[in-house]
Amino acid sequence: MRRFFVGLFDRIIHKYFLRNYKLRRTFLTDINLKKRFYHKKKNEVLYVNIPGWRTNFSDSKLFRNRVIDKGFSYLSYEFPEGILSWDAKMTEKDFLKISRIIRHDLQKYFLKYPFKKIVVVGMSLGVVLALMVANKNKLVKKIVLVVPGYDLAESLWTGIATKNLRNKFEKEGINLSKLINLWKKLSPSNNINNLGGKEIFVFLSEADQVINYSQGNKLLGALKKRYKVNFKINKNLGHYLTCYLAYSYYKFFND
């Protein structure tokens, strides 16, 4: 009976709300990389929200309000739907470009305002960018990783929300091994070697059907070998509910 309910919410969300996603390619420009910045005077902490795939600013409104109510400044991004696509090389270029833009933004705000601490929160696909931004970045003092994967290609290959992309890759003659190699610069596992001195929080769900739990648990294991990690694993909530609870209720505010 439990096997039926595990991941049920993920399957419902995907079937009735997300299944009509059409393969498309939206080429990234600085214009369609949207961001919103809220500055709280007389504070020294900036929270940076790097959201998941196919989300918008309204999806993280609760988190924005949480951050601002606690007196912190807040920076969030919204990405074009085509950031993750069947064009593997262009996807790599887009992720590399976005990570450079975010790193530049952090440097700019750090110099302009009296921030002493920058916290990067990566949600789902946003974990890929969060680690690309935080790795080797002395400005980032804390990272929060919600329902992460170990490898972007493997997460895509096994998730229910990206089956259409997998099918497209297979038709183009790209197998998993080739995609792993093409996206090795983007892989979370390849962007965790220089996180020393940072607080690290990880939130996972055993019922995750979008980014398989084994992927997230593998990344957690790799992080724990190198650093002290604060983590929370739930059994039944799945991908989307875990994201919602992380934005709304999970405790990682100790600034």
N, C-alpha and C positions, 0 to 999 in steps of 0.2 A: 504493500500500500504506500509506504513512504517513497518508493521509487517513482510512483506516479506524481506525487506532489513536489518532489525535488525539481526545482527549476520551472515549476508550473507558471509562475508569474512572468518569468522571462519569455516563455513560449507564447503566452497570451499577448503580451505587449508586442512581440515581434509579429505574430500572426495578424492581429487586428489593427495595429497602428503603424507598423514599419515595413510590412511585406511589399508595399507598393513602390518601394524605392527602385528607381530606374538607374541603370548604369549610365553615367554621364561623366564628362570630363570638364571640370571648371578650372581653368588655368589661373594660378594664383598671381595676384598683383597686390601691391601695397594697399590698393583701394578696397579690395574685398576682404582684406584681413582687418576685421573690425575690433576695436578695443574701447573700453570705458574705464576711466580712472576717477576715483573719488578720494580726495585728500582730506584727512582730518587734522586740523591744526593741533599743534603741541603734542604730537605723537611720534614715536620713533620706530613703528613697526608697519611694514607694508605686506599685505597678503596678496598673492598673485594666483588667480584662478585660471588653470589651463583645462578647459572642459573636454568632454568626450565628443565622439563623432555625432554629427547631425543634431547638435543641440544649439540653443540660442540663449541670449542673455536672460530671458524670462525663466528659463529652466533653473538658473542658479540664483534667482532673486532672494530666496530664503537665506542662502549662504551669504550673499552680499549684505543683507540686512543684519545678519548675525555678526559679521566682521565689523561693520560700521557702528553697530550698537555697543560693541565692546571698546570703541574708541580707536580702532585701527584704520589705516588707509587701505584702499582696495583697488586692484587692477584686474580686469578680466578681458578675455578674448572671445571672439566668435569666428569660427573658420568656415570657409566654403565647403559645401557638401562633397565636392570632388577632391578634397585633400587626400582621401584614401580612395584609390581607383585602380582599374585594371592596367593602367600605364605605370609599370613598376619604376621605370627610370624617372618619370616626371614626379611620381609620388616621393621618391627620394629627394629630388631637387626641392620640392615644396617643403618637406620637413626640415631640411637643412636651412632653407631660407627663413622659415618661420622661427627656428631656434635662434638664428642670428638676430632677427628683428627683436625678439623678446629679450635676449641678452643686452642688446643695445638700449632697449627701453629701460631695463633695470639700472643700467649704468647711468642713464640720463636722469631718472627720478632720484637715484641715490645721490647724485651730485647736486640736484636742485633742491631737495628737501632733506631735513636732518634725520634720515632713517639710519638706525643702527642695526636693524634686523629685517631681513627679507625672508618671507615664508612662501614657498612654492607648493601649490596644491594641484596635483595631477589626477584627473578623473578618467578612468577607462583608457581610451586611446590617448587622452591627454598626458598619461603617464610617460609615454614615449618622449614627448616634448619636454615634460618636466625634468626628466633625467638628463636629456641632452642639454638643457639650460643649467641645471644645478651642478652637473659634473665639472670639476675643475673651476668652479665659480665661487670665489671667496665671499661674494656679496650675499649669497644664499646661506642662511643659518639653519633653516629647518625645511624638510620636505615631507609632504603627506601624499602617499600613493594609495589610491582607492581602486580596487579591483584591477590590479595591474596584470600584465603578462610578462613572461620571460623573454619571448622573442616575438616580434611583430608578425613575421610571416607565419609562424606556427599558430599564433592566436587567430589570425585570419583564417587559416586552413581548417581550424576545428570549431569555430564559433558559428552559432545559428544565424547571426545577423550578417554574415559575410559569405554565405554559401554562393551567392550569385557571382561574387568576385572570384572565388575559387574556381567556379565553373568556367568563367571567362579566361582565367589564367591557363587552365588545363586545355582549353580550345586553342589557345595561342602557343601551346607547347611548353609552357613554363610549369615545372613541377615544384614541389615544396623545397627540395634541396637547392634548386636554382634561385628560388625567391629568397630563401634564407641568405644566400650569398649576395644577392642584389641589394638586400636591405640590411646588411650587417652593420652599417654605420648607424642605423636607426634602432637597432635591437636594444631594449632596456638592459639586457645582460652585458652589453658592451659599453654601457655608460654608467657603471657603478663603481669603478675602480678609484675614483678620486672624490669621495664623499666624506672624508675624514673630518671630524669636528662638527658635523651637522647632526641635529636631531632628526630621527627618521621614524615616521609613523606609517604603518601598512594596514589596510583594511581589506579582508577577503571574505568570500562566501563559498562554502562547499557546494552550493547549489547553482553556481554561476554557469549559465549556458552560453553566454556571449563571449566571454574570455574564460576558457576552461580553467577550473580551479587548480588543476595540476600545473598550469602555466604560472599562476600567481604564487602558488606554494613553492615552486621551484625558484622563483625570483626571491621570495622571502628567505629561503634557505641560503641562497648565495649572499644575500645582504647580511644575514646573521653570522656568517663565517667571517665577515670583515668588520662589522660594526655592531654597536648596541642598537637594537630595533624594538620599538614599541609596536605591538601588533594586536589585532582583534580579528577573530575568525568566527563568523556565524554559520549555522548549518543549513538554514532553509530559505533565507531571504532572496537569494539570487542576485543577479547583476544590478538591475534597475533599482530595486528597493535598497540595496546596500549603498548605491550612489546617493539616493534620496536621504537616507539616514546620515550618511557622512556629511552631506551639506547641511542637514537640519539639526542633528542631535549629537553626533559623535564628539567626544571630548578630546581635542588636541590643542585647545587654547591654554597655554601656560606662559604666555609672554608678559 
